[in-house]
Amino acid sequence: MNWLNSEAFTLLGQHIKWSDMIGNVIGLTALAFGWRRSIWSWPVQFLSGVVLFAAFATAHLSGSAGKQVVVMVVAVYGWWQWKRGTGQAADGHISVRFATWRERVALTVAAAAGTLAVAGLFTAFPTLSWDPWPDAYIFVGTVVAMYAQARGMVEFWFAWLLVDVVGVPLNFANGFAFSGFVYVLYGALVLWGMRDWWLRSRRAARPVLEGAPA
């Protein structure tokens, strides 16, 4: 599996690794499925985690590999949640909504506490991460975004956008150029998906008049 960490090609002076390219293209596909509210978002996200786990484990990056295990677990949870919720919307896909204020506070507190805890772990064990605080922020933000997506919350797009803000410069700085380019595409897809889910949540919340077709 060492070929996963070998160089695929050079783009604009940046060395692109096979693992970086394949894993992130699959992850981008998973996000596109998420925009479509397709349950395929989760198995594709799981596959992305498998590829990146294999790459990091082969390169003896135990911290990065461990993070992919968490991502895969959340992907299984998301698939289970959406499988249970299939048919909630009129078109047969998962229904979407805005989180309640209590849920927003809970997500924010969980993200802050999780980032502090994970950054503390990375700082205590430097071999787990080369850049503890930004790495912890992106990791916890990704898990929070995936959880919110599993619950059908529009806020999951905002969480991804916040991950993007740090993810783009961090990946370029640490030599994962393809991840940086993909995160730029993530940003565009996030804005598009956010608009779509936002409009769908408003239509779902609109009351149906008596006698009118649903």
C-alpha positions as CSV (number, residue, x, y, z in Angstrom):
1,M,0.0,0.0,0.0
2,N,3.0,2.3,0.0
3,W,2.1,3.5,-3.5
4,L,-0.7,5.5,-1.8
5,N,1.8,7.9,-0.3
6,S,3.9,8.2,-3.5
7,E,3.7,11.2,-5.7
8,A,1.1,11.1,-8.4
9,F,2.0,14.4,-10.2
10,T,3.1,18.0,-9.7
11,L,0.5,20.8,-10.0
12,L,1.6,24.5,-9.9
13,G,4.8,23.5,-8.1
14,Q,2.9,21.4,-5.5
15,H,3.6,17.6,-5.1
16,I,0.3,15.7,-5.2
17,K,0.2,12.3,-3.4
18,W,-2.1,9.5,-4.6
19,S,-3.6,9.1,-1.1
20,D,-4.3,12.8,-0.8
21,M,-6.0,12.9,-4.3
22,I,-8.0,9.7,-4.1
23,G,-9.3,10.1,-0.5
24,N,-10.3,13.7,-1.0
25,V,-12.0,13.1,-4.4
26,I,-14.1,10.4,-2.8
27,G,-14.8,12.8,0.1
28,L,-15.9,15.5,-2.3
29,T,-18.2,13.0,-3.9
30,A,-19.7,12.2,-0.5
31,L,-20.4,15.8,0.1
32,A,-22.1,16.1,-3.3
33,F,-24.4,13.2,-2.4
34,G,-25.1,15.0,0.9
35,W,-26.3,18.0,-1.1
36,R,-28.6,15.7,-3.0
37,R,-29.8,14.2,0.3
38,S,-28.8,10.8,-0.9
39,I,-28.1,8.0,1.6
40,W,-25.1,7.1,-0.6
41,S,-23.3,10.1,1.0
42,W,-22.5,7.8,4.0
43,P,-21.0,4.7,2.4
44,V,-18.9,7.0,0.1
45,Q,-17.7,9.0,3.1
46,F,-16.8,5.6,4.8
47,L,-14.8,4.6,1.7
48,S,-12.9,7.9,1.8
49,G,-12.1,7.1,5.4
50,V,-10.9,3.6,4.5
51,V,-8.5,5.0,1.8
52,L,-7.1,7.7,4.0
53,F,-6.8,5.3,7.0
54,A,-4.8,2.9,4.8
55,A,-2.5,5.7,3.6
56,F,-1.8,7.1,7.0
57,A,-1.4,3.7,8.7
58,T,1.1,2.7,5.9
59,A,3.0,6.0,6.5
60,H,3.0,5.2,10.3
61,L,0.9,8.4,11.0
62,S,-1.1,6.8,13.9
63,G,-2.9,10.0,14.9
64,S,-4.1,10.8,11.4
65,A,-5.1,7.1,10.9
66,G,-7.0,7.2,14.2
67,K,-9.0,10.2,13.2
68,Q,-10.2,8.4,10.1
69,V,-11.5,5.6,12.3
70,V,-13.7,8.2,14.1
71,V,-14.9,9.6,10.7
72,M,-15.8,6.0,9.6
73,V,-17.8,5.4,12.8
74,V,-19.7,8.7,12.4
75,A,-20.4,7.7,8.7
76,V,-21.9,4.4,10.0
77,Y,-24.0,6.4,12.4
78,G,-25.1,8.8,9.7
79,W,-26.1,6.0,7.4
80,W,-28.2,4.4,10.2
81,Q,-29.9,7.8,11.0
82,W,-30.8,8.4,7.3
83,K,-31.9,4.8,6.8
84,R,-34.4,5.3,9.7
85,G,-35.5,8.7,8.3
86,T,-36.0,7.7,4.7
87,G,-39.4,8.8,3.5
88,Q,-39.8,11.7,5.9
89,A,-39.9,14.2,3.1
90,A,-42.5,14.2,0.3
91,D,-39.9,13.2,-2.3
92,G,-38.7,10.1,-0.4
93,H,-35.4,11.6,0.7
94,I,-34.4,12.7,4.2
95,S,-36.2,15.8,5.4
96,V,-34.0,18.8,6.5
97,R,-34.6,21.4,9.1
98,F,-32.8,24.1,11.0
99,A,-31.5,23.1,14.5
100,T,-33.3,24.4,17.5
101,W,-31.4,27.0,19.6
102,R,-30.8,24.3,22.3
103,E,-29.2,22.1,19.6
104,R,-27.1,25.0,18.3
105,V,-25.8,25.7,21.7
106,A,-25.1,22.0,22.3
107,L,-23.2,21.7,19.0
108,T,-21.2,24.9,19.7
109,V,-20.2,23.7,23.2
110,A,-19.4,20.2,21.9
111,A,-17.2,21.7,19.2
112,A,-15.3,24.0,21.6
113,A,-14.9,21.4,24.3
114,G,-13.9,18.8,21.7
115,T,-11.3,21.1,20.1
116,L,-9.8,21.9,23.5
117,A,-9.6,18.2,24.5
118,V,-8.2,16.9,21.1
119,A,-5.7,19.8,20.9
120,G,-4.6,19.0,24.5
121,L,-4.1,15.3,23.4
122,F,-2.2,16.3,20.3
123,T,0.0,18.7,22.3
124,A,0.8,16.1,24.9
125,F,1.6,13.5,22.2
126,P,3.3,15.5,19.4
127,T,3.6,12.4,17.2
128,L,-0.2,12.4,16.7
129,S,-0.2,15.8,14.9
130,W,2.2,18.2,13.3
131,D,0.0,21.2,14.0
132,P,-2.1,20.4,17.1
133,W,-4.6,23.3,17.3
134,P,-5.7,23.7,13.7
135,D,-5.6,19.9,13.2
136,A,-7.9,19.5,16.3
137,Y,-10.2,22.3,15.0
138,I,-10.6,20.6,11.6
139,F,-11.0,17.1,13.0
140,V,-13.7,18.1,15.6
141,G,-15.4,20.4,13.1
142,T,-15.6,17.6,10.6
143,V,-17.2,15.2,13.2
144,V,-19.7,18.0,14.3
145,A,-20.6,18.6,10.7
146,M,-21.1,14.9,10.0
147,Y,-23.3,14.6,13.1
148,A,-25.4,17.6,12.1
149,Q,-25.8,16.1,8.6
150,A,-26.9,12.8,10.1
151,R,-29.6,14.7,12.0
152,G,-30.7,16.5,8.9
153,M,-29.7,20.0,10.2
154,V,-29.0,22.8,7.7
155,E,-26.3,24.0,10.1
156,F,-24.1,21.2,8.9
157,W,-23.2,23.3,5.9
158,F,-22.1,26.2,8.2
159,A,-19.9,23.8,10.2
160,W,-18.2,22.6,6.9
161,L,-17.7,26.3,5.9
162,L,-15.9,27.0,9.2
163,V,-13.7,23.9,8.6
164,D,-12.9,25.2,5.2
165,V,-11.6,28.5,6.5
166,V,-8.8,26.8,8.4
167,G,-8.5,23.7,6.2
168,V,-7.4,25.4,3.0
169,P,-4.3,27.3,4.3
170,L,-3.4,24.4,6.7
171,N,-3.3,21.8,3.9
172,F,-1.2,24.0,1.6
173,A,1.2,24.7,4.5
174,N,1.6,21.1,5.4
175,G,2.3,19.8,1.9
176,F,-1.2,18.4,1.1
177,A,-1.8,20.6,-1.8
178,F,-4.6,18.5,-3.4
179,S,-6.5,18.7,-0.1
180,G,-6.1,22.4,-0.3
181,F,-7.5,22.6,-3.8
182,V,-10.3,20.2,-2.9
183,Y,-11.2,22.3,0.2
184,V,-11.7,25.3,-2.2
185,L,-14.2,23.1,-4.2
186,Y,-15.7,22.1,-0.9
187,G,-16.4,25.8,-0.2
188,A,-18.3,26.3,-3.5
189,L,-20.3,23.1,-3.0
190,V,-21.0,24.0,0.6
191,L,-22.5,27.4,-0.4
192,W,-24.6,25.7,-3.1
193,G,-25.8,22.9,-0.8
194,M,-26.5,25.4,2.0
195,R,-28.8,27.4,-0.3
196,D,-30.6,24.2,-1.4
197,W,-31.2,22.8,2.2
198,W,-32.2,26.3,3.4
199,L,-34.9,26.6,0.8
200,R,-36.1,23.0,1.4
201,S,-36.3,23.6,5.2
202,R,-38.5,26.7,4.6
203,R,-40.8,24.7,2.3
204,A,-41.0,21.9,4.8
205,A,-41.9,24.3,7.6
206,R,-44.6,26.1,5.5
207,P,-48.1,25.0,6.7
208,V,-50.4,23.4,4.1
209,L,-53.8,25.1,3.8
210,E,-56.8,22.9,4.3
211,G,-58.1,21.6,1.0
212,A,-54.9,22.5,-0.8
213,P,-52.6,19.8,-2.4
214,A,-49.6,19.0,-0.3
